[in-house]
Amino acid sequence: MKLHLENQRFCYVLVLFATSTLFSVLFLFLMPHPILNNIFPALFLFSFIFLLYTKKQHHHAKIKAQKDLENTVEILSRLLYSKDQTTVRHTQRVREYAEIIAKYAGASKEEIKEIGMAAKLHDLGKIFVKEDVLRKRSSLTQEEYEHMKTHVKLDQVVEPLLKANLPIAKILDVARLHHERFDGKGYPLGLKGEAIPFASRVIAVADAWDAMTSWRVYRNAMPEEKALEILKSGSGSQWDPKIVEAFTKAYEAGEIKKVKENHRMWIVKKQKQTLEKFESLLVMGA
């Protein structure tokens, strides 16, 4: 298989970009040598196989890194579950809301997955909140409210992770900013507008919706119509208008209601299972 000089140059450049190895650079300097002209078919085949192997290894490494990240998120969420099961159910709904909102806002599949993980950990800092404040059955005092706000202050956790360039750091960094306001009057950093990460702006709307429409020990759930009105009135001040618009579209499409209904059915199922276990224990004790 003889190659003309022009074809040799083209193929050697392909080898260079395919392998990114020192020997391919040397071949570029040595061409057009008669010996290389004879061994080129084998060289090109080797380069092609090497490229496929490298891509396969990179793909496996990427999958493993993603799996490790998801496992880390799951472990951290279980820490929160051990502290407060009610908060965990809240974070599960917020995650689903956030993923739906992100989809309607035009986020990519990868972005949606990251937003979902961040939403799952958005209240992770509550493991540091005092038990009596977290479980209080009435409205919080101003002092208690200020203490509750510290659940987003994860600087001592996030900063070292960011410096170490660990993937979980990005997730936690986004999660801790879900109380920032679009007008810059939020906390913990007082970021404004698009200086707030996109994922944080999505989670802020999802979190607010679930907080308003869910039952609390100190108040009943707000009607959805009123909650939607509050979101729209806060568009541009508390929340990003584009995110509120995306939420509205998802709500009108019926996707938001599905989340609440699915969780309601899950609770009914769990209650039924608990009752059945209790009844079986009574029968055994009779």
Secondary structure as GFF3:
##gff-version 3
##sequence-region A 1 286
A	DSSP	alpha_helix	5	19	.	.	.	ID=ss1
A	DSSP	alpha_helix	22	30	.	.	.	ID=ss2
A	DSSP	alpha_helix	34	83	.	.	.	ID=ss3
A	DSSP	alpha_helix	85	104	.	.	.	ID=ss4
A	DSSP	alpha_helix	109	120	.	.	.	ID=ss5
A	DSSP	three_ten_helix	124	128	.	.	.	ID=ss6
A	DSSP	alpha_helix	131	134	.	.	.	ID=ss7
A	DSSP	alpha_helix	142	148	.	.	.	ID=ss8
A	DSSP	three_ten_helix	149	152	.	.	.	ID=ss9
A	DSSP	alpha_helix	155	163	.	.	.	ID=ss10
A	DSSP	alpha_helix	167	175	.	.	.	ID=ss11
A	DSSP	three_ten_helix	193	195	.	.	.	ID=ss12
A	DSSP	alpha_helix	198	213	.	.	.	ID=ss13
A	DSSP	alpha_helix	224	233	.	.	.	ID=ss14
A	DSSP	alpha_helix	241	252	.	.	.	ID=ss15
A	DSSP	alpha_helix	255	285	.	.	.	ID=ss16
###
